[in-house]
């Protein structure tokens, strides 16, 4: 075994479905300045108000999809970690969560105690956003600096348009699409529009329906919505889908701020009204099934679509620990550049 570790990082999950554990998790998550990007006093006020009622509702939602061996996201991420161990020959393969356990602090200190000096940091997010990728990078840097760990990082880059990722998506989704469908909805996690405006050097962000599709390389490198659309278009091309067979939406809105559109909730009603009966939904912003896929889409989304006049909504599983995804992640991680 060498001294080069692979560290997979996903979002995280409450320790249990108890309201207290969900409240603790939500507090850590929402108090991250990369998630709610306002000054600390206002962020503290907003989060405190959210924590009055949200933990009980979220605990109920988590309980509806919780597995016997724990949180689906954590269980699936551990399965991916185990699958990667036979592929990554340079050193150990570890798993950390940005929020909750196992924490980056715990895992990075453990690696350092084992004599590991080089770590490929792999945020498991295909598309770039400050609230996902950047916060993982900054937390890893903080831990290394504050604990004086002799660790250098290589960084898995956003892989939204990489052939390995797209081919894995096709391999994992193809059996479900081959069963027949009226429409495929590619539902990505949403973001407040202000997150995109902050990172847009052109000043043209979200001005016109085609701005994301026509984004320059400079804009595309930081524009989450443009990267989502690029992932969707490249996947559709590989699957041989016609334009009328698929569409894109954004889910998981929180609060009153304006979020990127179209909204998944509205799109479900629109598709039912247009006569779509058999709907497939994929969530390509997630590599592991979680509350946003299993409960928000698989349960509530299905109920909404049927009530609006549709007949069936089938959730296409995320990449999870599919063999093609394991192989793709190995290749993508091996070419991760040194992070300066």
N, C-alpha and C positions, 0 to 999 in steps of 0.2 A: 504493500500500500504506500502510495506517495503522499505528499503533503498538500495536494490540491483538492479541496472539497467542492461539492456542488450543494448549494443551499437553495432549496425550493421555498418560495414565500407566497402564501395565499392570504386572503383577507382576514379570516378568523371566524370564530363562532363563540357564543356564550358557553360557559362550562356545563350548563344544564338548562332545562326548560323552566327552572324556578324563576319567579319574577325578579328576585334579588340578583341572580346571576345575569339575567338579561339586562337589568338596569345597569349593572357594573360594566357590562360589555358595551352597551350603547353609549354610556358616558365616555368611555375611553375612545370609542370610534368617533363620536360626534364632536368631541373636544379637540380633535386633531385639526390644526389650523389649515391643513390642506383639504379637509373635507368641508368644514364650514369656515370659509375664508373671510372672516370679519374680525375686528379687534377683540382681544380676550374678554373684556367686560361684557360686550354685546353677545359674544359667543356663549359665555357662561349663562347669561340670561336666557338666550334662545334654547340652549340645551336643557336648562333647568325646567323650562316650561314644557319641553317635549317629554321630559322624564316623569311628568306628573301622570300621564295616561298611557304613553306609548309602551312602556315595558310590559304591562299586563296584556295588551293586544298582541305584542310581538311574541310573548311567551306562549300564548295560545297558538299562534301561527307556527312557531317552532315545534310545539308539541304535536301538531298535526302531521309533521313530516319527519320527526325524530326517529332514528333507527335504534334497534336494540343495543347496538354497540356504540352509539353516540351520534353526534352531529354528522349529517351526510357529507358536508364539505370537508370536515376533518377526517372522517373515515376514508373518503375517496382520495384525499390528498396523501394519506398514509399509504394507501394502496399504490398510488403513483410513485411515491418514494421507494417502496419496496421493489417495484418493477424497474426503477432506474438504477438500483444498486448493481444489477447484473450487467448494465450497459456502461456505467461510468467507471472506468478503470483507474482514473487518476487519484482516487482517494474516497473518503466517505461521502455518502449522500444524506443530507440532513433536511429537515422540514421545520419551518417556523411560520408563525402567524403574525401579521402586523398588529392585530388586536387579539387579546386573549392569549391562550397557551397552545403550544410552546412559544414563548416570546423570542424575539431576536436577541435580547440580552442574554437569556439562558443559553441559547444555541451557540451564539458566537463565543461566549466565554468557554463553553465546553469544547468547541473546536480549538480554541487557542490553548487550552490545557492539554490537548492531545498533540501539540506541536504543529498544528496546521497554520501555515503562513499565507496561503493563497486560496481564495474562495471565489468561485463563480456564483454571483448573486443572481438568482433567477426569479424575478417577480412574474407570477403566472397570469399576466394580463396581456392579451394580444395587442390591444390598442393603448396608446399612451394617454395618461391623464395625470395631473398633479395629485389628484385624490387617490390614485392607485400606485403608479410607478414612482413618482417623485417622493412620496412619503415613505416608501420602503427604502429608497436610497438614502434619504436623509436620516432615517432612524438607524440604519446600519452604520452610517458614518458617525452618528452620535455615540453609539455604543462603543465602537472602536476607539474613538477619541477619549471619551470619559473613562473607559476602563483600560486605556493604554495597551490595546491589544496589537500585536505585531502582524496584523492581517492586511493584505492587499486584495482588492476586489477586481474581478472582471465582471462585466454587466451584460446579462442577456438583454438584447435590444427588443423593443416592440416588434412583434413578428406578424402583424396584421396582414401583410402582403407577401410573406415568405412562402415559397412553394411547398415546403415541408408541412407547415401548418395547414395550408389550404388543402393539400392532398389528404392529410389526416382527417380534416373536416368531411371531405367527400367520402372517404372510406367508412367513417363512423355513421354518417347520415344516409348514405346511399340505400341500405336495406329498408329504411323507413320510407324514403321517397318512392322506392320501387313498388310499394304496396298501393300506391295511387293516392291522389289528393286533388282538391280543387284549387288550393292556393297555399303557398309557403310564406309564412311571415317570419322575417329575421328580426327578432326583438333584442336590441342591445340595451345595456344599462344606460339610463339617462344621466345628464349632468346639468346643473344650472348654466344658463347661457353665459353668465358673467365669467365662468371658468374658461370658456373659449375666448371671450373678448380679451382677457388678461394676457393670453399667450399669442395673440394674433399680431404679428409685426406689420401686416398690410393695412389694417384698419378697415378691411372689407368683410370681416367675419359675419356670416349669417345675413348678408345683404343680397337677397335673391335666392331662389330655389337651387340654382346651379353652382353657387359659390364653392361648395364643398367638392363637387365633382370636377371643378376646374381649378382646384387649388394648386398653387406652385409647389415645387419640392420643399421650399422653405416653410410655407404654411402647413403643408401636409405633415411635416415632421413633428408638429406640435398640436395639430387639430384633431381632437378625438372624433368629432362627428365625421370629418372627411375620411379618417382612417376606417371608421365603421362602414361607411358607404363603399370604400375601396374593398374591404374584406367581403362585403355582400356581393358586389359586382363580380369579383374574381371567383368567388364560390359558385355563383350562378353560371358563369361562363364554363367552369369545369364540369358542372352538372348538366350543361346543355339546356338550361331553362330559358324559356321565352320571357320577355319583359312582363307580360301580363300574368305570368304564373307566380310571381313573387313580389314582395315589397318589404320595406324596412320601417321599423318603429323603435321607440325608446320608452323604457319602462322605469318603474321604481322611483317616481317623483316623491319628494319630501318637502313640506313647507309651502310657502306662497310665492316663492321666487319663480321667474319664468325659466322653464327648462327647455332643452332642445326638443324639437318636434320632428315628425308627428308622434303623438303619444300612443303607446300600445293600447291603453284602455279605449281610446277613441277609435283606433284602427279596428279593434275587434268588433265594435258595433257597426262600423262602416262595411266591413267585409260580410257580416251577416246580412245587412240590408241590401248588399249587392247580389245576394243569392248564393254566396259561398256556403256549402254544407259541410264539406270535409276539409278542415283546416289543420295544417301542420305548423308548428312553431318551433324554431330553433333559436338558441340564445348564444351567439358566437362570441360575446364579450366575456363569457364564463368558460373556463376549461373544466370546471367540476360542478356537478349539480349541487344546488344549495337552496336556501329558502326562497331566493328570487326566482329560481326556475321551478322547483317542485311545488311550492305553495302559491306563489304569486301568479305563475302561468299555469302550472299543471292542475291546480285546484280552483282558485278564484277566477283565473282567466277562462278556464273551461266552462265554469258555471255561467259567467257573464256571456260568453259566446252562444251557448245553448239558449239562454234566456232571451237573447236578441234574435233568435231564429235559426242559428246554425244547428247542425246535427251532432258533430263531433269535433273536438279539438284534441290532437295528439301532440304531446310534448316530445320532441326528438331529444334523446339524452345528450348531454355535453360530452366532450372528449373523454373525460374521466381517466381511466387507465387503459384505454384502447391501445392495442399493440402499435398501431400506426402513429399514435400520439407519443408513445414512449420513444419510438425510433426518431420521430421528428424533434422532440425535446432534446434528445442526446445530440443530434446534429447541430441544432440551433445553439445549444449551450457550449459546445466545443469551439464554436467560432466567435464566442463572446469576446469583445475587445477589453483590454485593461482599462479600468475606470480611473481617470485622473482626478 
